[in-house]
Amino acid sequence: MRKVLVAAGAVAAMAAPMAAISSSPAGAASSNTFSVTATEYTYKMSGSPKPGNVEITFKNGGVELHMMAVQQLKPGVTLKQVNAALASSDQAGFAKIAAGDPNGVLGAPNLSSPGVSTTTLTNLKAGHYVALCFVPAADGKPHFMHGMVKLFDVSGSKSTVKPPTDGVVDVTITDSGITLPSSGLPKSGWIKVTNNATAAQDLTLAKYTGSNTDFASVNDEVNNFFNTGAWSSGSAPVLLNGGVSGIAPGGTGYVEVSGLASGKWVAVSSVQSDQSNSSTPLHTDFTVS
């Protein structure tokens, strides 16, 4: 679901820099945690993230889809300045207040459906940041235009958190496909995503919620939602269980899944197909039992 994985660029004329995950810890992660709960239309944040690997738990406590796009800002940038840049839909205007990687933070949690909680490990430098949601509301406007924008800071001594090693499941993305373990993905546990493709890749996990499990038609419904802010069938055809956004070529990302429901699922990587003319992103179905 191409729009699912690059919702920022799909929803706003000003595609603010944002991307994906980089590394994560399993055991030591608790030493540097940051919890974010999304509702309509705000973020509630808990924790004081330190620079380095941060375990971000992103929970959708609302009734709509939400995401947590993250961009580093120049020191002292205010919420008023961020909102003004977003309202102008001017990429150049936003660039004047942005700092760090022009593609945004590598490692933010991906889109999540209501009630879903997803955890990633994201590498954050010390600095000033903004979280914002590009998902469209029913009026077609992105959530950030309804106030879903929040500043936070990363400071203190550098985190010693390391990527997890025990019980980690490997997923590999190439230019031609996504490779999962032969047994699929577990109900719970850490997933290490390695990007061997030539372009940045996202990974989203989604459960088919209805009888329609034809990926192409479901993908069309998702794309239509991000164009209109409404589901053509009246309800979402998939439950989005987060994932990692924007893993650089040759890079790795980590996401922890918890209590995946039994049923038919699909793993989707969108960035590669967005950079080509393909209308169908990389994807592979799997079953959780």
Long-range contacts (C-beta under 8 A, 24 or more apart in sequence): 1-204, 1-206, 1-218, 1-219, 1-222, 1-223, 1-238, 1-268, 1-270, 1-281, 1-283, 2-219, 2-223, 2-270, 2-273, 2-274, 2-279, 2-281, 3-222, 3-223, 3-225, 3-226, 3-227, 3-270, 4-110, 4-111, 4-204, 4-206, 4-222, 4-226, 4-240, 4-268, 4-270, 5-110, 5-111, 5-202, 5-203, 5-204, 5-243, 5-245, 5-268, 5-269, 5-270, 5-271, 5-281, 6-202, 6-270, 6-271, 6-274, 7-67, 7-69, 7-111, 7-134, 7-135, 7-226, 8-67, 8-69, 8-134, 9-274, 10-134, 10-223, 10-226, 10-227, 11-134, 11-135, 11-136, 11-142, 11-226, 12-86, 12-89, 12-134, 12-142, 12-144, 13-89, 14-85, 14-86, 14-88, 14-89, 14-90, 14-91, 14-93, 14-94, 15-91, 16-69, 16-71, 16-86, 16-91, 16-94, 16-98, 16-104, 16-132, 16-134, 17-71, 17-98, 17-101, 17-102, 17-103, 17-104, 18-69, 18-70, 18-71, 18-103, 18-104, 18-105, 18-108, 18-245, 18-246, 19-101, 19-103, 19-104, 19-105, 19-106, 19-107, 19-108, 19-200, 19-245, 19-246, 19-247, 19-248, 20-106, 20-107, 20-108, 20-200, 20-201, 20-202, 20-244, 20-245, 20-246, 20-247, 20-248, 20-251, 20-253, 21-106, 21-107, 21-108, 21-120, 21-121, 21-122, 21-193, 21-244, 21-245, 21-246, 21-247, 21-253, 21-254, 21-255, 22-53, 22-106, 22-107, 22-121, 22-122, 22-123, 22-247, 22-251, 22-252, 22-253, 23-53, 23-107, 23-121, 23-123, 23-162, 23-163, 23-252, 23-253, 23-254, 24-53, 24-55, 24-120, 24-121, 24-122, 24-161, 24-163, 24-164, 24-190, 24-253, 24-254, 24-255, 24-256, 25-53, 25-55, 25-121, 25-161, 25-162, 25-163, 25-164, 26-163, 26-164, 26-165, 26-166, 26-167, 26-168, 26-190, 26-256, 27-164, 27-166, 28-160, 28-161, 28-162, 29-53, 29-55, 29-121, 29-161, 29-164, 30-55, 31-159, 31-160, 31-161, 32-159, 32-161, 33-57, 34-152, 35-59, 36-68, 36-131, 37-61, 38-62, 38-66, 38-67, 38-68, 38-112, 38-133, 38-148, 39-66, 40-64, 40-143, 40-146, 41-133, 41-137, 41-143, 41-146, 41-147, 41-148, 42-147, 42-148, 42-150, 43-68, 43-131, 43-148, 43-150, 45-131, 45-150, 45-152, 48-155, 48-156, 49-124, 49-152, 49-154, 50-154, 50-155, 50-156, 50-157, 50-158, 50-159, 51-124, 51-125, 51-126, 51-127, 51-154, 51-155, 51-156, 51-158, 51-159, 52-123, 52-124, 52-158, 52-159, 52-160, 52-161, 53-121, 53-122, 53-123, 53-159, 53-161, 53-162, 53-163, 54-121, 54-122, 54-123, 54-124, 54-154, 54-159, 54-161, 55-119, 55-120, 55-121, 55-161, 56-107, 56-108, 56-109, 56-119, 56-120, 56-121, 56-122, 57-117, 57-118, 57-119, 58-109, 58-112, 58-117, 58-118, 58-119, 58-120, 58-242, 59-112, 59-116, 59-117, 60-112, 60-113, 60-114, 60-115, 60-116, 60-117, 61-114, 61-115, 62-114, 63-114, 64-114, 64-135, 64-137, 64-143, 65-111, 65-112, 65-113, 65-114, 65-135, 65-236, 65-240, 66-111, 66-112, 66-133, 66-135, 66-143, 66-148, 67-109, 67-110, 67-111, 67-112, 67-133, 67-134, 67-135, 68-108, 68-109, 68-131, 68-133, 69-104, 69-108, 69-131, 69-132, 69-133, 69-134, 69-245, 70-104, 70-105, 70-108, 70-122, 70-129, 70-130, 70-131, 71-98, 71-100, 71-104, 71-105, 71-129, 71-130, 71-132, 72-98, 72-99, 72-100, 72-101, 72-104, 72-105, 72-125, 72-127, 72-128, 72-129, 73-97, 73-98, 73-99, 73-127, 73-128, 73-129, 73-130, 73-151, 74-98, 74-99, 74-128, 75-99, 75-127, 75-128, 76-128, 77-128, 77-130, 77-151, 78-151, 79-149, 79-150, 79-151, 82-130, 82-132, 82-149, 82-151, 83-149, 86-132, 86-144, 86-145, 86-149, 87-145, 99-127, 99-128, 100-125, 100-127, 103-200, 103-246, 104-246, 105-129, 106-246, 106-247, 106-248, 106-251, 107-244, 107-245, 107-246, 107-253, 108-244, 108-245, 108-246, 109-242, 109-243, 109-244, 109-245, 109-255, 110-202, 110-203, 110-204, 110-240, 110-242, 110-243, 110-244, 110-245, 110-255, 111-135, 111-204, 111-240, 111-242, 111-243, 112-240, 112-241, 112-242, 113-236, 113-238, 113-239, 113-240, 113-241, 116-239, 116-240, 116-241, 116-242, 117-242, 117-258, 118-241, 118-242, 118-243, 118-255, 118-256, 118-257, 119-255, 119-256, 119-258, 120-242, 120-244, 120-253, 120-254, 120-255, 120-256, 121-161, 121-163, 121-254, 124-154, 125-154, 126-154, 126-155, 126-156, 127-153, 127-154, 128-153, 129-153, 129-154, 135-226, 136-225, 136-226, 136-227, 136-228, 136-229, 137-229, 138-229, 138-230, 139-229, 140-228, 140-229, 141-229, 163-192, 163-252, 163-254, 164-190, 164-192, 164-254, 168-192, 168-254, 170-194, 171-203, 171-267, 172-196, 173-197, 173-201, 173-203, 173-247, 173-269, 173-272, 173-282, 175-199, 175-272, 176-282, 177-282, 177-284, 178-203, 178-267, 178-268, 178-269, 178-282, 178-283, 178-284, 179-284, 180-267, 180-284, 180-286, 184-265, 184-286, 184-287, 184-288, 185-257, 185-260, 185-265, 185-267, 185-286, 185-288, 186-257, 186-260, 187-257, 187-258, 187-259, 187-260, 187-288, 188-256, 188-257, 188-258, 188-259, 188-260, 189-256, 189-257, 190-254, 190-255, 190-256, 191-254, 191-255, 191-256, 191-257, 192-252, 192-253, 192-254, 193-244, 193-247, 193-252, 193-253, 193-254, 193-255, 194-251, 194-252, 195-247, 195-248, 195-249, 195-250, 195-251, 195-252, 195-253, 196-249, 196-250, 197-249, 197-269, 197-272, 198-249, 199-249, 199-271, 199-272, 199-275, 200-246, 200-247, 200-248, 200-249, 200-271, 201-246, 201-247, 201-269, 201-270, 201-271, 201-272, 201-282, 202-243, 202-244, 202-245, 202-246, 202-247, 202-269, 202-270, 202-271, 203-243, 203-244, 203-247, 203-253, 203-255, 203-267, 203-268, 203-269, 204-240, 204-241, 204-242, 204-243, 204-267, 204-268, 204-269, 204-270, 205-240, 205-241, 205-242, 205-243, 205-255, 205-257, 205-260, 205-265, 205-266, 205-267, 205-268, 206-238, 206-239, 206-240, 206-241, 206-265, 206-266, 206-268, 207-238, 207-239, 207-241, 207-260, 207-261, 207-263, 207-264, 207-265, 207-288, 208-237, 208-238, 208-263, 208-264, 208-265, 208-266, 209-235, 209-236, 209-237, 209-238, 209-239, 210-235, 210-237, 212-237, 213-264, 213-285, 215-266, 215-280, 215-283, 215-285, 216-280, 219-280, 219-281, 219-283, 238-266, 246-271, 260-288, 261-288, 262-288, 262-289, 263-287, 263-288
